[in-house]
Amino acid sequence: MAVTLVLAGCSAHPRAGGPATPAPVPAVPGTPGTGGSAGPGERPTWMLTRGALGQVLSDPSVAARLEAARVYEILTPGEPPLAAAGAEPVVTFSSVSALRQAVDGGQLPAGTRAVLYDPEVWPYTPVSEQRNPVQAAQQAAAITRPHHLTLIVAPALDLATAQPRSGGPLWRQYLRLNLVGAIARVAGVVEVQAQSLERNTQIYRAFVRAAAAQARAASPHVSVLAGLSTNPPGAVVSGPQLAAAIRASSAAVAGYWLNVPGQGPRCPACNAPRPDLARQMLGQFAS
């Protein structure tokens, strides 16, 4: 099973150039195998923050598995990479202006091949981008394309709250907007921030598979990742819950963004970090 770990993050009335006309929501749980799962012979890809990577590498068995995998190391602007496990640096941004300044200003670390645009309903993403994440992703693509950078976009589930409300669970509202499908047309990788659903395997599976199907319908070659977290807000998450979420969705995606978030301004309600749980998942699913 190919698994990708990536780190993860709301929006209002769409403006001109905003989300495309919502596509029909695919039947859930979805068609097995859609959404860009890694094919035979493809290396598993793991995307982790610099801090999380350093923590999981403390386990020699995990370090050995990552040496044989493709590793993306997510960095904040100005943060130096660990340069461990053959990791490729990926710099993350929550606004298009910050991404533009770093890319056009030559401020990315040497060897950077990809950047992550992470729009969410939080103070770090401008309201205009929350309201029109598709246009913002198009702008990010226009910035990264001349520099031959892979654009990873992680439109947060809460972006649905910034659009006209249509009722029902938030994840169904998100699917009706077809945000992932519209963004997949301009991104090399899309990440579905599904981690808030991981405690319910059936809903997690349905959402991830439907979102992945939307992305692949828009761009057959896009790589689709799904979000997981070792310590999201709310009830404590267990290893069996994370493992069940991975097993239920792995046929639909190329990998996972596994968060091991620290408590702070970007995740004030998170539980205490669980790097031990991340090591457990990597040890179980890395190959």
N, C-alpha and C positions, 0 to 999 in steps of 0.2 A: 504494500500500500504506500503510495506516495503521499507524504504529508508535508505541508508547508506551514511554518509558524511565522506569523507577522504580528506586529503590535497594532492596537487601535486606540471613535467618537461620535444639528437640528435645522429647519428652514421655513418661508411664509409665502405669500401669493406669487405665483410664477409671473415673470415678465416676458417681454418679447425675447425670443430666443431661448426660452426656458425649456423644461422637460417636454419631450415629444408627446404626442397624443398617446395616452396610456394604452399599452398593448393588453390583450386579454391575459388574465392570470392563468398560467398553465395549471392543469389539473394536478392536485397534490395527492400523493407524495411526489409525483413527477415520474419521468421516464428514466429508468435506471441507465446509467452510463452517460447521460447528457451533462454538459457543464464543464468539460475539459479535464477529465481525470488523466493522470499521467499514463502513457502507454508503456508497453513492455520495453525494457531496456533503458527507460528514462530514469535519471537519478532523482531521488526524492529531494525536494527543496524545502529548506527550513529558513524562515525569516523570524528573527528575534531582535529585540533591542540590544544595545551594547551591554547594558547591565544584566539582562537575562542571559545573554550568551556567556558572559563571564561566570555567572552562577552555575549554569548547567555543565560547563566545561570542567568543573571541579570533580565530576564523576568520570573516571577514566574510560568506562565503557561507553558513556554517552559521547565523550570526546572522540573516541575511535569511530563511532557511527557517523558523527558529523564530518569527520575527515573524508569519508567516502561519499558524502552528500554534497549538494550545492547549498551554500549557506548565504543568506542575505543578512547583513548586520545593519539594523536600523539605528541611525545616528540623528541626534538633534543638531541644528546648524552650529558649526564651530567645534563639535565634539570629535576628538580623534578616534579612529577605529582601533579595535584591539589587534587587528591583523592576525587573528587566530583561526584555526580550523579552515583555512583557505577562504574565509568569509569575504564576500564582496560588499563594499559599503553602499548603503541606501540612505540618503538624507531625507528626513521627513519635514513636511511643511503643512501648516493649517490654513494658510492663505496664499492666494496667487501672487500677491505683491512680494511676500517674503521669498517665494520660490523664484520669481523673476529676478530679484536682487541678487540671490545667491548664484543662479545659473548664468545670467548675463554678466555678472561681476566676477566670474571665475573663482568663486569662493567654495566650490565643492572639493572634498579631499581627492587626492590623486587616485585614479583607478575607479572612480565612481561611475557606474554604468546605469544606475536607475535612481529615480527620486519618487517619493511617496507624497501624494496630495491627500490630506485627511480632513475633509469638510465635515463639521459637526455643528450642532446647535450649542455653542459654547462661546466664551468671550474671544477665543483665539481665531475664529473664522468670522470675517465680516458678515454683517446681516445680509448684504446684497448677494454674497455667495451662498449663504444659507438658503435664501429665497430662490436662487437660480443656480443650483449646483452643476447642472449640465453645461450651461454657458461657461461657468468657471473652469470646468474640466476641459472644455474646448480651448480656453485661453491658456491653461497649463500645457496642453498638448502643443500649441503653437510656439510656446517658449522652449520646450524640451526637444522638439523634433529637429531643429537645425543643429543641435548639439549631439544628436544620435543617442539620446538618453531614453531608456525605457521608462514610461510613465505608469506608475501604479496609483490607482485611485481607490480610496476606501470610503464610499459614501455611507455615512452613519445611518442607522435605522431611524434615529430621531429626526432626520431631515423631513420625514413625512409629516411631522407636526407643524412644519413651516409652510405646508401646502394646504389648499382647500380640503377640509376634512370631509370624509365620506362615510365615516362610521366603521365599526368593526375593530378587531385587534390591530395594533399598530403595524405588525408585520404584513397583514393583508393590505393595509393602506399603502404601505411601501411598495408592494408588488403591483398594485393597481397603477401607481405612478410610473412604473417601468424605469426607474432611475438607473438601475444597473445596466439595463439594455441600452439606454441612450448613451450612457457613459462608456460602455464597451466599444462603441464605434470609434472612440478617439484614444482609448487607453490600451496599453499592451497587457496590463494585468488589472483586474478588478477584484476587490476584496469585500465580501459581504459581512458586515459586522453583526453576526448572529449570536454573539456570546451571551446576550441577555436571555436567550431562549434555551441555553444548553442544559438546563435542569429538566426540561421536558423533551425527551428524545424524539417523540412523534412530531411535535411542532417544529423542533430544530430541523429534522429531516425534511419535512414538508417545505419549510421556508427556504432552506439552502438549495434544495433541488429545483424549486420553482424559479428562484433568482438566477441560478446557474443556467437554467434553460433559457431565460430571457436574454442573458448575456451572450450565450452561444448562438441564439437566433439572430442577434444583431451583428455578431462578429465571430464566425466559426473558429478563428484562430486565437481568440483572446484566452488568456489563462485566468481561471477563476479560483479564488481562495475564499475560505470561510473563517470567521473569527471564533476563537475560543479564549477563555480566561481562567486562570487558576484561582482567582480571588475577586470576582465581580461583586458589586454591591448586592446586599440581600443575604439570603441563606447561604451557608457555607457549601461550596461545591466539592464533591468527592471524586476520587480517581475513577471509580466505576461509572459515574455520570459522564465524565469527559470521554472515557473510552467508548461508552455507548454512543455518544454524539458522533465520534469519529467513525465508528463502524457503520452507523446509519447513513452517513452522508458521503463517505469517501469515494463512492462510485461516481459522484456528481462533480467533484472538484479536484483540482490539481494539488491542493494542500490547504494549510491552515495558518492563520495568524494567531499564534498563542501568546496571549498577554500574560505577563507577570507584573502587573502594575504596582508601583509604589503608592502609598497614600500621600496625596498632595493636592495642589490646586487643580490639576487635570483629572483627578479621580478622588474627590474628597470623601465619597461614601464607600470606597473600596475596602474590602477586608484586608487583613495583613497579607503581604506577599507570600506565595507558596512556590518557591523555586524547586522544592522537593517534588511537588506534583508535576512540574514541567519536566524534570528529569525522568520521572516515572513514565510520562507519556512518550517522551523521546525514546526511552529504552524499549518501550513496547511497540511503537509504530514507526520507528525511523527507517526500517527496511523490511 
